[in-house]
């Protein structure tokens, strides 16, 4: 059974759990058995699939897709149009422990959460793990199964364990082709890019 909502209102499956302090913008859809924790904010027209956890304090932009069984722990921040594949994990603790050295249980106030930040248009493939603190640039693409433990530049394509850059992609996700030693082009859109002086980053030519 589904719950009828007015046009533009958020849709929340009857089996999903959304904290009273969470904020869902118009057009958000939260599907079966997902959990949106306290003070999370989800932007307009974002889709949250089945069995997803959106942790406390997470900020998600508009028109994102968070696929089934993803775990997005706070204080993660996702820009507009981010894709999070099924089974992705965005962590929030670099050195997790269940107990302190004296054997006592580690409680919420005993450690400080760190964030995974994902910029506009980036995609994280199925089963990837992003180990906080880490920053994933705009329109970057993380391959399925990768483990990201260092920052990813804008438009970079990364893969492996640990993830390493293996190429560059445009806004459509197509790999950029070389024009010459300093310039790349998107085969789908014709957008052109050039390397920065050290060759580690791209900048788009306007």
N, C-alpha and C positions, 0 to 999 in steps of 0.2 A: 504494500500500500504506500502511496506517496501523499505528501501534504500539498494541497493546493495553495499557491501564493499569488498575490497580485503581480501584474507585469512589472518587472524590475526589482521586485523584492528578493532578498536572499532566499534560497531554497536549502533547507536542512533536512536530511533524511531522518525519519523517526528514530532510527537506531543510532544516529550520530549523537555525540555529546559536545555541546558548545557552552563554554563558561559564560556566566552572566556578564562578566566584564570584557569579554571578547567583542570586537567590533567587525561586523561583516558589511561591506559596502554593497550597493545595488548590483544584482545579477550574479552574486557569488552562489556557487553550488557546492554543498558539502554532502558527500555520499555516504553509503552505509558503513556503520561501525567506526567512523573517523572521530577523532577527538581534537577539539580546538581548545587550548588551555587559556588560563586567565591572562587578560590584557593583550592577547594577540590581536593583530589588525590584518584583515585580508581585503585587498583592493578590489574594485569593481570588476565583475565578469570573470573572476578567477575561479577555476575548477579545482576542487579538492576531491580526489578519488576515494576509493574504498580503503578502509583500514589504515588511514593516514594519521599520524600524530603531528600536530602543529603545537609546538611547545609554548610555554608562557613567555609573553613579551615579544614573540616573533613578529616581524613586520614584513608583509608580502604586498607587492605592488599590484597593479591592475593587469588583467588579461593573462595571468600566469596559468600554467597547468602543473598541478602536483599529482602525480600518478599514484596508482595503488601501492599501499604498504610503504610509502616513503616516511622517513622519520626526520622531521625538521625541528631541531632543538633550539630553544631560545638561548641567547638573544640574536638568532640569525636574522639577516636583512636581505630580502630579495627585491630587486627592482622590477619595473614593468616588463611584462612579456617573457618572464623566465620559465623555462621548461625543466621540471624535475622528474626524472624517469622513475619507473617502478622499482621499489626496493632501495632507493637512494637513502643514504644516511648523512646528515649534516650534524657533526658532533659539536660539543661545546666545552670539552674539558681535555686539556693536553695531557695531564697526568692523573687519570681517574683512579680513585681508591674507594673501596667500600668502608674501610676502617682506618682510624688514625694509628700512629705507632704504638699507642698505649692499648690498642684493641677496642677502643670505643667506636661507635658508629659515626661515620662522617655525615654531618647534617648540612642542610642547605646553606647555612651561614658560615660554614667552615671552608668554603672554596669560592672562587670567583669565576663565573662562566665567561667564556670568550666566544666570539661570534664568527660564523662563516658569512661573508658578504658576497652576494652574487649580483652583478650589475645587469642593466637592461639587456634583454634579448639573449642572454647566455643560456646554454643548454647543458644539462648534466645527465649523462646516459644511465641506463638501467644498472642498478647494483653498485654504482660508484659510491665511494666514501670520501667526504671532504673533512679533513681533520683541522679543527679550529685551533688557533686563529688563522684564517686564510681568506684571500680576496680573489674573486674570479671576475675578470674584466668583461666589459660589454661585448656581446655577440661571440664570446668565446664558446668553445665546445669541449666538453669532457667526455671521453669515450666510455662506453659501458665497462664496468668492472674496474675502472681506474681508482687509485688511491691518491688523492690530492693533498700534499702536505707542504706545498709552497705556492706563492701567489701565481696566478695565471694572467698573462697580459690580455688586453683587448684583442679579439679576433683570433686568439691562439687556439689550435687544436692540440689537446694533450691526451696521452694514453699511457697505460702501463702502471706498474707497481714498483716504486712510486711513479707518479705521473710525470712524463717528460713531453716537451713540445715536439710534435712530429709534423707540423704544418700550420697553415693559416686558413681561415675561412671567412667568407663574407656574410652578409645579413641573411641570405637564404640557407646558409649552411654549406654551400658549395666550396670546395677547396680553391683557394686563389692560385692563379697561374702567373708565372713570371713573365714580365715584359722585357726586363733587362736586369742587370745586377742589383739595381736599387729600387725597382718598382714591381708591383704585383697588380693583377686585375681580377675582378670577379667575372666568371664566364656567364653568369645569369643576368647580372644587372649592368655590367660595364663599369662599376665603381672601381676607382683606381686608388692604390695605396703606395706609400714609400716607406722604406726602413728608416729608423732613426740612425744617428751617427754610429752607434755601437751595434746596430743590427738586431738588438734584442726586442724592439718594439716596432709596431706599425703606426703610421698616422695616415688618416684618409685625406685624399686630395679633394678639395672642394672646387 
